[in-house]
Amino acid sequence: MSAIYIAVAPDLVHELELERQCEGLNPLPHGAFWPGPGHTPPALLAETLSAVDVLVTGWGTPPLAQLEAWHPDRLPLRLVAHTAGTVKQILPRAALERGLVVTHANESLAEAVAEFTLGAIIMARRQVFAAADRMRTGREHLPIASQHEVRGSTIGIIGASAIGRRVLQLLAPLAPQLLLADPYCSAETAAALGADLVSLHELLQRSDIVTLHAPVTPQTLGMLGAAEFALMRDGALFVNTARGRLIDHAALLAELQAGRLHALLDVTDPTEPLPLDSPFYALENCVVLPHMAAVTIEARRRQGMMVVDEIERFLAGEPLHFQVTPDRWDTMA
């Protein structure tokens, strides 16, 4: 019988419905769930790693730095199943290179974020948030010239990630012109996704809407700064549902305060959420949201289901659907 330990905080176990999802893992070892309170303590987790074959992790699981020296001859651990997206902050790459199997539930989050991004683009392009605020405070309506449809717009997607590809698919029925910037994507792949592959600068210059879906890597940190935002068209919309660290917020703020751009930010930097006195909140042409793009009950349930299904496949000796491989490490979130 395989020893399984679920190093996930009880409140997240509840959201993921992991106890119900794990009913198929019979017989589940006694004490498989961390009972709380809070997150699994690092000392207990280090001790657990020497006694389990399968470890389930999630948001708040302490980094597993001790796996830097993981080797199949030294530890029984064979599978880490992560209930969220990125595993880089938890696992060292060296463990994967030595054969530790890792899987994650990123596809569930990608579905939720892509749907949210589509809605955000439509609503922000129509100025719905500003219109609602004006109506609530008894101010005059927005000029019709500031309200646009997606159909006929040029939309630039930065990053052919799992989310970026889904956004392209969701936008296609609305018949915009789609541009894609991604140094790891071929023109043929972009065409198959319905987009023209262009440079980042060309995308920024041509797009009415720019939506960011790049992963956080050393190459992408701060990828959009003053020079890049200056390339965007007057009146263009910038949407960020990726990570705040990818952009220079001071540079974006300057463009927003000048009234040249519009923005919808679901992620921010250096703090998240922004302090209540942040100048971003004072701008009618900027919507700041609480990192909610992936937060749905359906996404949580899918995350739990995906991870448990991956564990079942692993225990049965079947190929995994969502395995994280070393060759994808450098370009993934």
C-alpha positions as CSV (number, residue, x, y, z in Angstrom):
1,M,0.0,0.0,0.0
2,S,1.3,3.4,-1.0
3,A,1.7,6.0,1.8
4,I,0.1,9.3,0.9
5,Y,0.2,12.6,2.8
6,I,-1.8,15.6,2.0
7,A,0.1,18.7,3.1
8,V,-2.7,21.1,2.4
9,A,-4.3,23.5,4.9
10,P,-7.8,22.2,6.1
11,D,-9.7,25.2,4.6
12,L,-8.2,24.6,1.2
13,V,-8.9,20.8,1.5
14,H,-12.5,21.8,2.0
15,E,-12.5,24.1,-1.0
16,L,-10.9,21.5,-3.2
17,E,-13.3,18.8,-1.8
18,L,-10.2,16.6,-1.4
19,E,-11.7,14.4,1.3
20,R,-14.5,13.4,-1.1
21,Q,-12.2,13.3,-4.1
22,C,-9.8,11.0,-2.2
23,E,-12.5,8.4,-1.4
24,G,-11.4,6.5,-4.5
25,L,-7.9,6.2,-3.2
26,N,-8.7,3.1,-1.1
27,P,-7.4,2.3,1.3
28,L,-6.3,5.9,2.2
29,P,-3.7,5.7,5.0
30,H,-4.8,6.8,8.4
31,G,-3.6,10.4,9.2
32,A,-3.2,11.2,5.5
33,F,-4.5,14.7,6.0
34,W,-2.7,17.5,7.9
35,P,-5.4,18.4,10.6
36,G,-4.3,22.0,11.0
37,P,-4.4,24.6,12.2
38,G,-3.0,26.6,9.3
39,H,-0.3,25.2,6.9
40,T,1.8,22.1,7.5
41,P,4.8,23.0,9.6
42,P,8.1,22.7,7.8
43,A,9.6,20.4,10.5
44,L,6.7,18.0,10.2
45,L,6.8,18.1,6.4
46,A,10.5,17.3,6.4
47,E,9.9,14.3,8.7
48,T,7.0,13.1,6.5
49,L,9.1,13.1,3.3
50,S,11.1,10.2,4.7
51,A,8.0,8.1,5.1
52,V,5.6,8.7,2.1
53,D,5.4,7.7,-1.5
54,V,3.0,10.4,-2.6
55,L,2.9,14.0,-1.3
56,V,0.0,16.3,-2.1
57,T,0.8,20.0,-1.9
58,G,-1.0,23.3,-2.4
59,W,-0.9,27.1,-1.8
60,G,0.8,27.6,1.5
61,T,2.8,24.3,1.6
62,P,6.3,25.2,2.8
63,P,9.1,25.0,0.2
64,L,10.6,21.5,-0.1
65,A,14.2,22.7,-0.2
66,Q,15.4,19.3,1.3
67,L,14.4,17.7,-2.0
68,E,17.4,19.4,-3.7
69,A,19.2,16.2,-2.8
70,W,16.3,13.9,-3.6
71,H,17.3,10.5,-5.1
72,P,15.2,7.4,-5.4
73,D,17.7,5.5,-3.4
74,R,17.5,7.9,-0.4
75,L,13.8,8.7,-0.1
76,P,10.6,6.7,-0.8
77,L,8.9,9.8,-2.2
78,R,8.0,9.2,-5.9
79,L,5.2,11.6,-6.7
80,V,4.5,15.2,-5.8
81,A,0.9,16.2,-6.8
82,H,0.4,20.0,-6.6
83,T,-3.2,21.2,-6.3
84,A,-2.4,24.6,-7.8
85,G,-0.4,25.9,-10.8
86,T,3.3,26.7,-10.5
87,V,5.5,24.4,-8.5
88,K,8.7,26.4,-8.8
89,Q,8.4,28.0,-5.4
90,I,8.0,24.6,-3.7
91,L,10.2,22.2,-5.6
92,P,13.9,22.3,-6.7
93,R,14.4,21.5,-10.3
94,A,17.2,19.1,-9.4
95,A,14.6,16.6,-8.0
96,L,12.8,16.5,-11.3
97,E,16.0,15.9,-13.2
98,R,16.8,12.9,-11.0
99,G,13.4,11.4,-11.7
100,L,10.9,12.7,-9.1
101,V,7.5,12.7,-10.8
102,V,5.6,16.0,-10.4
103,T,2.1,16.9,-11.6
104,H,-0.1,19.9,-11.0
105,A,-3.6,21.3,-11.6
106,N,-2.6,24.3,-13.7
107,E,-5.1,23.4,-16.5
108,S,-8.0,24.0,-14.1
109,L,-6.7,27.5,-13.2
110,A,-6.1,28.2,-16.9
111,E,-9.7,27.5,-17.7
112,A,-11.0,29.9,-15.1
113,V,-8.5,32.7,-15.9
114,A,-9.1,32.5,-19.6
115,E,-12.9,32.8,-19.1
116,F,-12.3,35.7,-16.7
117,T,-10.0,37.4,-19.2
118,L,-12.6,37.3,-21.9
119,G,-15.2,38.8,-19.7
120,A,-12.7,41.5,-18.4
121,I,-11.9,42.5,-22.0
122,I,-15.5,42.8,-23.0
123,M,-16.6,44.7,-19.9
124,A,-13.5,47.0,-19.7
125,R,-13.7,47.8,-23.5
126,R,-17.3,48.8,-23.0
127,Q,-16.3,51.0,-19.9
128,V,-18.8,49.1,-17.8
129,F,-17.0,49.6,-14.5
130,A,-16.6,53.4,-15.0
131,A,-20.3,53.6,-16.2
132,A,-21.5,51.8,-13.1
133,D,-19.5,54.2,-10.8
134,R,-20.8,57.2,-12.6
135,M,-24.4,56.1,-12.3
136,R,-23.9,55.2,-8.6
137,T,-22.6,58.7,-7.9
138,G,-25.1,60.6,-10.2
139,R,-22.6,61.8,-12.7
140,E,-23.1,62.2,-16.4
141,H,-22.8,59.2,-18.8
142,L,-19.6,58.4,-20.5
143,P,-19.3,59.6,-24.1
144,I,-20.3,57.0,-26.7
145,A,-16.9,57.3,-28.4
146,S,-15.2,55.7,-25.4
147,Q,-17.3,52.5,-25.6
148,H,-16.1,49.8,-28.0
149,E,-16.9,46.3,-29.2
150,V,-14.4,43.5,-29.3
151,R,-15.5,42.6,-32.8
152,G,-13.3,44.3,-35.3
153,S,-10.7,45.2,-32.6
154,T,-7.0,44.2,-32.8
155,I,-6.1,42.2,-29.7
156,G,-2.6,41.3,-28.7
157,I,-1.9,38.3,-26.5
158,I,1.5,38.2,-24.8
159,G,2.4,34.6,-24.1
160,A,1.2,31.4,-25.7
161,S,0.8,29.9,-22.2
162,A,-2.0,27.5,-21.3
163,I,-4.1,30.6,-20.4
164,G,-3.0,32.6,-23.5
165,R,-4.0,29.8,-25.8
166,R,-7.4,29.5,-24.2
167,V,-7.9,33.2,-24.5
168,L,-7.2,33.0,-28.2
169,Q,-9.7,30.2,-28.6
170,L,-12.4,32.1,-26.6
171,L,-11.9,35.3,-28.6
172,A,-12.0,33.7,-32.0
173,P,-15.8,33.6,-32.4
174,L,-15.9,37.4,-31.9
175,A,-13.7,37.8,-35.0
176,P,-11.1,40.3,-33.8
177,Q,-7.7,40.4,-35.4
178,L,-5.5,38.4,-33.1
179,L,-1.8,39.0,-32.6
180,L,0.5,36.8,-30.5
181,A,4.0,37.6,-29.1
182,D,6.0,34.7,-27.7
183,P,9.6,33.9,-28.4
184,Y,9.0,30.2,-27.9
185,C,6.1,29.9,-30.3
186,S,6.4,29.2,-34.0
187,A,4.5,31.1,-36.7
188,E,2.9,27.8,-37.6
189,T,1.6,27.2,-34.0
190,A,0.4,30.8,-33.8
191,A,-1.5,30.4,-37.1
192,A,-3.1,27.2,-35.8
193,L,-4.3,29.2,-32.8
194,G,-5.8,31.8,-35.2
195,A,-3.2,34.5,-34.5
196,D,-0.4,36.3,-36.4
197,L,3.0,35.9,-34.6
198,V,4.6,39.3,-34.2
199,S,7.3,40.9,-32.1
200,L,6.4,42.3,-28.7
201,H,6.9,45.9,-30.0
202,E,4.8,45.3,-33.1
203,L,2.0,43.8,-30.9
204,L,2.0,46.8,-28.6
205,Q,1.9,49.3,-31.5
206,R,-0.9,47.6,-33.4
207,S,-3.3,46.5,-30.6
208,D,-6.4,48.1,-29.3
209,I,-6.3,45.6,-26.4
210,V,-3.2,44.0,-24.9
211,T,-3.6,41.1,-22.5
212,L,-0.7,39.6,-20.6
213,H,-0.3,35.9,-20.1
214,A,3.5,35.3,-19.8
215,P,5.0,33.3,-17.0
216,V,7.3,34.7,-14.4
217,T,10.9,33.9,-15.5
218,P,14.2,35.9,-15.2
219,Q,13.5,37.0,-18.8
220,T,10.0,38.2,-18.3
221,L,10.3,40.1,-15.0
222,G,9.6,43.8,-15.7
223,M,9.1,43.0,-19.4
224,L,6.7,45.9,-19.9
225,G,8.1,49.2,-18.8
226,A,8.0,52.9,-19.8
227,A,9.3,52.2,-23.4
228,E,6.8,49.4,-24.0
229,F,3.7,51.3,-22.6
230,A,4.7,54.3,-24.7
231,L,4.3,52.2,-27.8
232,M,0.6,51.4,-27.1
233,R,-2.1,53.3,-29.0
234,D,-3.9,56.2,-27.4
235,G,-7.1,54.8,-25.8
236,A,-5.8,51.2,-25.8
237,L,-6.7,48.8,-23.0
238,F,-4.1,46.8,-21.0
239,V,-5.3,43.7,-19.1
240,N,-3.0,41.9,-16.6
241,T,-4.2,38.6,-15.1
242,A,-0.7,37.1,-15.0
243,R,1.6,38.5,-12.4
244,G,2.3,42.1,-11.2
245,R,6.1,41.5,-11.3
246,L,5.9,41.4,-15.1
247,I,5.3,45.1,-15.5
248,D,6.6,48.5,-14.2
249,H,3.6,49.9,-12.3
250,A,5.1,53.4,-12.1
251,A,5.4,53.5,-15.9
252,L,1.8,52.3,-16.3
253,L,0.5,54.7,-13.7
254,A,2.1,57.6,-15.6
255,E,0.3,56.6,-18.8
256,L,-3.0,56.2,-17.0
257,Q,-2.7,59.5,-15.2
258,A,-2.1,61.1,-18.5
259,G,-5.4,59.6,-19.7
260,R,-3.7,57.9,-22.6
261,L,-4.4,54.2,-21.7
262,H,-7.0,52.1,-19.9
263,A,-6.1,49.2,-17.6
264,L,-7.7,46.3,-15.8
265,L,-5.3,44.8,-13.2
266,D,-6.1,41.6,-11.4
267,V,-2.6,41.4,-10.1
268,T,-0.3,44.1,-8.7
269,D,3.2,44.7,-7.4
270,P,5.0,45.2,-5.1
271,T,2.0,44.6,-2.8
272,E,-1.2,42.6,-3.4
273,P,-3.6,44.0,-2.7
274,L,-2.5,47.6,-3.2
275,P,-2.9,49.9,-0.2
276,L,-6.1,51.8,-0.1
277,D,-4.4,55.1,-0.7
278,S,-2.8,53.8,-4.0
279,P,-3.2,56.3,-6.8
280,F,-4.5,53.5,-9.1
281,Y,-7.8,53.5,-7.2
282,A,-8.4,57.2,-8.0
283,L,-8.4,56.7,-11.7
284,E,-11.6,56.2,-13.7
285,N,-9.6,54.6,-16.5
286,C,-8.2,51.8,-14.3
287,V,-9.9,48.9,-12.6
288,V,-8.0,47.1,-9.8
289,L,-9.3,43.7,-8.7
290,P,-8.3,41.3,-5.9
291,H,-6.4,38.6,-7.8
292,M,-9.7,36.8,-8.5
293,A,-9.4,35.5,-12.0
294,A,-8.9,31.9,-11.0
295,V,-11.2,32.0,-7.9
296,T,-14.3,29.9,-8.6
297,I,-15.8,27.0,-6.8
298,E,-15.7,25.1,-10.1
299,A,-12.0,25.7,-10.5
300,R,-11.3,24.5,-7.0
301,R,-13.3,21.3,-7.6
302,R,-11.5,20.6,-10.8
303,Q,-8.1,21.1,-9.1
304,G,-9.0,18.5,-6.5
305,M,-10.3,16.1,-9.2
306,M,-7.3,16.5,-11.5
307,V,-4.8,15.8,-8.7
308,V,-6.6,12.8,-7.4
309,D,-7.0,11.4,-10.9
310,E,-3.3,11.9,-11.5
311,I,-2.5,10.0,-8.3
312,E,-4.7,7.1,-9.4
313,R,-3.0,7.1,-12.8
314,F,0.4,7.1,-11.1
315,L,-0.4,4.3,-8.7
316,A,-1.8,2.2,-11.7
317,G,1.4,2.8,-13.7
318,E,-0.4,4.8,-16.3
319,P,1.0,8.0,-18.0
320,L,0.1,11.2,-16.3
321,H,-1.9,13.9,-18.1
322,F,-0.3,17.0,-16.5
323,Q,3.3,16.0,-15.6
324,V,5.8,18.8,-15.1
325,T,9.0,17.9,-17.0
326,P,12.4,19.4,-16.6
327,D,12.4,20.6,-20.2
328,R,9.4,22.7,-19.6
329,W,10.7,24.2,-16.4
330,D,12.4,27.3,-17.8
331,T,9.3,28.5,-19.8
332,M,6.5,27.6,-17.4
333,A,5.0,29.8,-14.7
